[in-house]
Amino acid sequence: ELRKKASASGLGKSATGSSFRTKTDFYCWPVGLWWPAFKMGRGTRPIRTLPKTLMAGEGGLRKGRGTEEERRHFPPPTKTMESPNPNRALTNTRFSDLNPALSDPVIDALKEGGFDYCTPVQAATIPLLCGYKDVAVDAATGSGKTLAFVVPLVEILRRVSPAPKPQQVLGIIISPTRELSSQIYHVAQPFIDTLSNFKSLLLVGGVDVKADVKKIEEEGANLLIGTPGRLHDIMDRVGDLDFRNLEVLILDEADRLLDMGFQKQLTAIISRLPKLRRTGLFSATQTEAVQELAKAGLRNPVRVEVRAETKSLDGSGSSQHPGSSKTPSGLHLEYLECEADKKPSELVDLLVKNKSRKTIIYFMTCACVDYWGVVLPQLSILKGLSLIALHGKMKQNAREKALAKFTSLTSGVLLCTDVAARGLDIPGVDYIVQYDPPQDPNVFVHRVGRTARLGRQGHGIVFLLPKEEAYVEFLRIRRVPLEEREGTDDAPDVVALIRSVARKDRDVMEKGLRAFVSFIRAYKEHHCSYIFRDKSREKQRKKNLQTKKEAKLHEDKPQKPKRNPDAAAPAMRKKTAKQRRAVQNVEDEEELAREYRLLKKLKKGAIDETEFAKLTGTEELT
């Protein structure tokens, strides 16, 4: 009976929960839409918090997920399909087969872009958003999340307002970085072009805000894509923008938005938007902060969780079970353990052996990127290799040019910080090198996610110091298995060459100094500082601490000397606190006046410095 009611209220097959099992599984179970009414009684309003995910496994609901009564009344339907696609990252669902059906202009734009079959996250999310439902999507990096919200956004805007006013904002897409916002803007543009009289605008930092304001005032903007800081600034500066009819709000990489400290701006932006809107929250990792944001910004959301085919932790093939790896099966991850002075040689050896490949090297700080961006091109062994630097302190034009240049290359090296760790879809990346492990271990998966995207093959390697070997076990517990890679004996000794370059070029020396200082500061604030401790020094520290404790227990505590109040003390104690302060103030003023008179005598030569010091009691200071 409840299923019939749900169906009659407009919930389609996608909204009543589904699990497609191909080589890639995804789960969609919108508990908050109708399940709470069963628990709370007829006529009760649906809950407005993020519902717990009920996930279908081999035996129905997982143990501990829901009561026995819920299992009996609402078993999650399961549909098994064999995918005809050679690419295992895709389902056998075509975009043209989705329900509700996509418009012909959008289908044509998808075909022009080479998109025929849906990825799991697209097959699950597009029907839900097109069906006017809020979604909270948890999908791995490289799973096709951008199209999963761009396509339904365009479809919704096509239906609600065929000819919007210039200043009428109907959609907003927020992402954490300028590069990701720019990428979303360019991905969405072919679909936005299918809408008549519709203007989209990219709002990111590094560009004169007055130019953005002028463009909005002259041309208008119906879809805003940008970072929270600039978007919030524009909303404050341009009073003519109308958000009353906003239809769709998308928060991409929501966990990163919160990690970067944008919570205040996000709260201010959301507070100015209408509550009757569709909201999509997309993230590769679901944290408590993201769930709190979902509770505040989403209404009865459908939780979509996507699990790609992965390697089992023992490397014995593919798996889709909870104990399997978080990384795709096409991604081969390794770690190389070596001393700090050997890392440059191993890095150069790796680049020489992979000259024909497209490689991204991650460093911990912007200063480190600047340093290696100057040093590596001066090594003759790397002559002819394209080396491009990218970090957050570069000017916006330089960042855009660097990213565009690396994207256009068939082989080359990008030296960058974590500014390029999230969301960026750079085609043809073969190798990910992490010269330093990231400060936040959650970023590790996002870094290596720049390769092996959508079923392709990729390689990743992280350099670790001997005292950092516990990091391997730490990642294994987090379902990111690493294989050990042996260092090469014939690696070129580049340390001497680097020192020679630093002696000749002062700029290299100064950049190296800044890189070293910034690295030490960043390493000190590492989230994994506990497991990165030097074992021998930590053992000695604990031993010294224990010795101090034992010595403190055995030593005799000195007795505090008894107070010997002077004769005036009893009289002072009889006075009130206010009276005592008044007496003290008078004495201070008299002492100050006396010293001032002595200072005047010193200036006139009536007394010398020795006599002045004796009279003021400062003999010991002279």
Residue pairs with C-beta under 8 A, 6 or more apart in sequence:
2 34
2 37
2 38
2 73
3 16
5 34
6 15
6 16
6 33
6 34
7 16
9 34
10 131
11 33
11 34
12 99
12 100
12 127
12 131
13 99
14 28
14 99
14 124
14 127
14 128
14 131
15 30
15 33
15 127
15 128
15 131
15 133
15 302
16 30
16 77
17 28
17 29
17 30
17 54
17 56
17 74
17 76
17 77
18 28
18 76
18 77
18 78
18 79
18 124
19 25
19 26
19 27
19 28
19 56
19 76
19 77
19 78
19 79
20 26
20 79
20 80
20 81
20 91
20 93
20 120
20 123
21 78
21 79
21 80
21 81
22 81
22 82
22 83
22 88
22 91
22 92
22 120
23 83
23 88
23 309
23 318
24 88
24 89
24 90
24 91
24 119
24 120
24 306
24 307
24 308
24 309
25 120
25 306
25 307
25 320
26 120
26 121
26 123
26 124
26 139
26 304
26 305
26 306
26 307
27 53
27 55
27 56
27 76
27 304
27 305
27 306
27 307
28 124
28 128
28 302
28 303
28 304
28 305
29 53
29 54
29 55
29 56
29 76
29 302
29 303
30 51
30 128
30 133
30 300
30 301
30 302
30 303
31 51
31 52
31 53
31 54
31 303
32 46
32 47
32 49
32 50
32 51
32 300
32 301
32 302
33 46
33 133
33 300
33 302
34 46
35 51
35 70
35 74
36 44
36 46
36 47
36 51
37 44
37 46
38 70
38 73
38 74
46 300
47 300
48 295
48 299
48 300
49 295
50 136
50 291
50 294
50 295
50 298
50 301
50 303
51 300
51 301
51 303
52 65
53 65
53 303
53 305
54 61
54 65
54 66
54 70
54 74
54 76
55 61
55 62
55 65
55 76
55 305
56 76
56 78
60 71
60 75
60 76
61 70
61 71
61 75
61 76
66 74
81 91
81 92
82 92
83 90
83 91
83 92
84 92
85 91
85 92
85 117
87 117
87 454
87 455
88 309
88 455
89 119
89 143
89 308
89 328
89 454
89 455
90 117
90 118
90 119
90 454
90 455
91 117
91 118
91 119
91 120
91 123
92 117
93 117
93 118
93 123
94 116
94 117
94 118
95 102
95 107
95 110
95 115
95 116
95 117
95 118
95 122
95 151
96 102
96 107
98 118
98 123
98 126
98 127
98 130
99 127
100 127
100 130
100 131
102 110
102 126
102 130
102 151
102 155
103 155
103 158
103 194
105 194
106 151
106 154
106 155
106 191
106 194
108 194
109 190
109 191
109 193
109 194
110 116
110 147
110 151
112 190
113 190
115 147
118 126
118 144
119 143
119 144
119 148
119 454
120 139
120 143
120 306
120 308
121 137
121 139
121 143
121 144
121 145
121 148
121 304
121 306
122 144
122 147
122 148
122 151
124 304
124 306
125 135
125 137
125 148
125 149
125 152
125 280
125 304
126 148
126 151
126 152
128 135
128 152
128 302
128 304
129 135
129 149
129 152
129 153
129 156
129 248
129 278
129 280
130 152
130 155
130 156
132 156
132 278
133 278
133 300
133 301
133 302
134 278
134 279
134 280
134 281
134 298
134 299
134 300
134 301
134 302
135 279
135 280
135 281
135 301
135 302
135 303
135 304
136 281
136 286
136 294
136 298
136 301
136 302
136 303
136 304
137 145
137 148
137 280
137 281
137 282
137 283
137 304
137 305
137 306
138 283
138 284
138 285
138 286
138 303
138 304
138 305
138 306
139 145
139 148
139 282
139 284
139 304
139 305
139 306
140 284
140 306
140 307
140 308
140 326
140 328
140 445
140 449
141 284
141 422
141 423
141 445
141 446
141 449
141 453
142 328
142 425
142 449
142 452
142 453
142 454
143 306
143 308
143 454
144 454
145 252
145 282
146 183
146 184
146 187
146 188
146 252
146 423
146 425
147 187
148 282
149 173
149 250
149 252
149 280
149 282
150 184
150 187
150 188
150 191
151 191
152 248
153 171
153 173
153 188
153 223
153 248
153 250
154 188
154 191
154 192
154 194
154 195
156 171
156 247
156 248
156 278
157 170
157 171
157 195
157 198
157 222
157 223
157 247
157 248
158 194
158 195
160 170
160 245
160 247
161 168
161 170
161 245
161 247
162 196
162 197
163 196
163 197
164 170
164 197
164 198
164 222
165 220
165 242
166 199
166 219
166 220
166 221
166 222
167 216
167 220
167 221
167 240
167 241
167 242
168 220
168 222
168 242
168 245
169 221
169 222
169 223
169 224
169 241
169 242
169 243
169 246
170 222
170 223
170 245
170 246
170 247
170 248
171 222
171 223
171 224
171 246
171 247
171 248
171 249
171 250
172 223
172 224
172 225
172 231
172 246
172 248
172 249
172 250
172 269
172 273
173 181
173 184
173 188
173 223
173 224
173 225
173 226
173 250
173 252
174 226
174 227
174 228
174 231
174 249
174 250
174 251
174 252
174 257
174 266
174 269
175 181
175 184
175 225
175 226
175 227
175 252
175 253
175 257
175 423
176 227
176 228
176 252
176 253
176 256
176 257
176 260
176 262
176 422
177 227
177 256
177 419
177 422
177 423
178 204
178 205
178 206
178 227
178 396
178 399
179 399
179 403
179 419
179 420
179 423
179 424
180 252
180 253
180 422
180 423
180 424
181 202
181 203
181 204
181 225
181 226
181 227
182 202
182 204
182 400
183 423
183 424
183 425
184 225
184 252
185 200
185 202
185 225
188 200
188 223
188 225
189 200
192 198
192 200
192 223
198 222
198 223
199 219
199 220
199 221
199 222
199 223
200 221
200 222
200 223
200 224
200 225
201 212
201 215
201 216
201 221
201 223
201 224
201 225
201 226
202 225
202 226
203 212
203 224
203 225
203 226
203 227
203 230
203 231
203 234
204 226
204 227
204 230
204 396
205 227
205 229
205 230
205 396
206 395
206 396
206 397
206 399
207 396
209 230
209 233
209 234
209 237
212 230
212 234
213 234
213 237
213 238
215 221
216 234
216 238
216 240
216 241
217 238
217 240
221 241
224 231
224 234
226 234
227 262
228 257
228 262
228 265
228 266
228 269
229 262
229 265
231 265
231 269
232 265
232 268
232 269
234 241
235 241
235 243
235 268
235 269
235 272
243 272
243 273
243 274
244 274
245 274
246 273
246 274
246 277
247 277
247 278
248 277
248 278
248 279
248 280
249 270
249 273
249 277
249 278
249 279
249 280
249 297
250 279
250 280
250 282
251 257
251 266
251 279
251 280
251 281
251 282
251 293
251 297
252 282
252 423
253 282
253 283
253 284
253 422
253 423
254 281
254 282
254 283
254 290
254 293
255 283
255 284
255 285
255 286
255 287
255 289
255 290
255 442
256 283
256 422
257 263
257 266
258 266
258 287
258 289
258 290
258 293
259 440
263 289
263 293
266 293
267 296
270 296
270 297
275 299
279 297
279 298
279 299
279 301
281 290
281 293
281 294
281 297
281 298
281 301
283 290
284 445
284 446
284 449
285 442
285 445
294 301
307 320
308 328
309 318
309 319
309 320
309 328
309 329
310 318
310 319
310 320
310 324
310 325
310 326
310 327
310 328
310 329
311 317
311 318
311 319
311 324
311 325
311 327
311 329
311 481
312 318
312 319
312 321
312 323
312 324
312 325
313 323
313 324
313 325
313 476
313 479
313 481
315 481
315 483
318 329
319 325
323 479
324 479
325 479
325 480
325 481
326 445
326 478
326 479
326 480
327 333
327 445
327 448
327 452
327 480
327 481
328 452
328 455
330 452
330 455
330 456
330 457
330 458
331 448
331 451
331 452
331 457
331 458
331 459
331 460
332 457
332 458
332 459
332 460
332 483
333 448
333 459
333 460
333 461
333 462
333 480
333 481
333 482
333 483
334 459
334 460
334 461
334 462
334 482
334 483
334 484
334 485
335 461
335 462
335 463
335 464
335 471
335 472
335 482
335 483
335 484
335 485
336 346
336 461
336 462
336 463
336 464
336 484
336 485
336 486
336 487
337 464
337 465
337 466
337 468
337 469
337 484
337 487
338 346
338 463
338 464
338 465
338 466
338 487
339 465
339 466
340 465
341 495
342 487
342 491
343 435
343 463
344 494
344 495
344 498
345 491
345 492
345 493
345 494
345 495
346 463
346 487
346 488
346 491
347 361
347 433
347 435
347 463
348 376
348 379
348 381
348 382
348 491
348 492
348 494
349 488
349 490
349 491
349 492
350 431
350 433
350 461
351 359
351 376
351 382
351 385
351 413
352 381
352 382
352 492
354 430
354 431
355 384
355 385
355 411
356 411
357 411
357 430
357 431
358 409
358 410
358 411
358 412
358 426
358 428
358 429
358 430
358 431
359 412
359 413
359 414
359 429
359 430
359 431
359 432
359 433
360 413
360 414
360 416
360 420
360 426
360 429
360 431
360 432
360 433
360 450
360 451
361 372
361 413
361 414
361 415
361 416
361 433
361 434
361 435
362 416
362 417
362 418
362 420
362 421
362 432
362 433
362 434
362 435
362 436
362 438
362 447
363 369
363 372
363 415
363 416
363 417
363 435
363 436
364 417
364 435
364 436
364 438
364 439
364 518
364 519
364 522
364 523
365 417
365 515
365 518
365 519
365 521
365 522
366 391
366 392
366 393
366 417
366 518
367 511
367 514
367 515
367 517
367 518
367 519
368 417
368 435
368 436
368 515
368 518
368 519
369 389
369 390
369 391
369 415
369 416
369 417
370 389
370 391
370 511
370 514
370 515
371 508
371 511
371 512
371 514
371 515
372 389
372 415
372 435
372 515
373 387
373 389
373 415
374 507
374 508
374 511
375 498
375 501
375 508
375 512
376 382
376 387
376 413
376 415
377 387
378 501
378 505
378 508
379 494
379 497
379 498
381 492
381 494
385 412
385 413
386 409
386 411
386 412
386 413
387 412
387 413
387 415
388 402
388 405
388 406
388 412
388 413
388 414
388 415
389 402
389 415
389 416
390 399
390 402
390 403
390 406
390 414
390 415
390 416
390 417
390 419
390 420
391 416
391 417
391 419
392 417
392 419
394 402
399 419
402 414
403 420
403 424
403 426
406 412
406 414
406 426
407 426
407 427
410 428
414 420
414 426
418 438
418 443
418 446
418 447
420 426
420 450
421 438
421 443
421 446
421 447
421 450
422 446
424 450
425 453
426 450
429 450
429 451
429 458
430 451
430 458
430 459
431 451
431 458
431 459
431 460
431 461
432 447
432 448
432 450
432 451
432 458
432 459
432 460
432 461
433 460
433 461
433 462
433 463
434 444
434 447
434 448
434 460
434 461
434 462
434 463
435 463
436 463
436 519
436 523
437 444
437 462
437 464
437 468
437 471
437 526
437 528
438 444
438 447
439 522
439 525
439 526
439 527
440 527
441 474
441 475
441 478
441 527
441 528
444 462
444 475
444 480
445 480
447 460
448 458
448 460
451 458
451 459
451 460
452 458
461 485
462 482
464 471
464 472
467 532
467 533
467 534
467 535
468 531
468 532
470 531
470 532
471 528
471 531
471 532
472 482
472 484
474 528
474 531
475 481
475 482
476 482
501 508
502 508
502 509
502 512
503 509
523 532
526 532
572 580
572 583
575 583
595 616
598 607
598 612
598 615
598 616
599 612
601 607
601 612
602 608
602 609
602 612
607 615
609 622
610 622
613 619
613 621
613 622
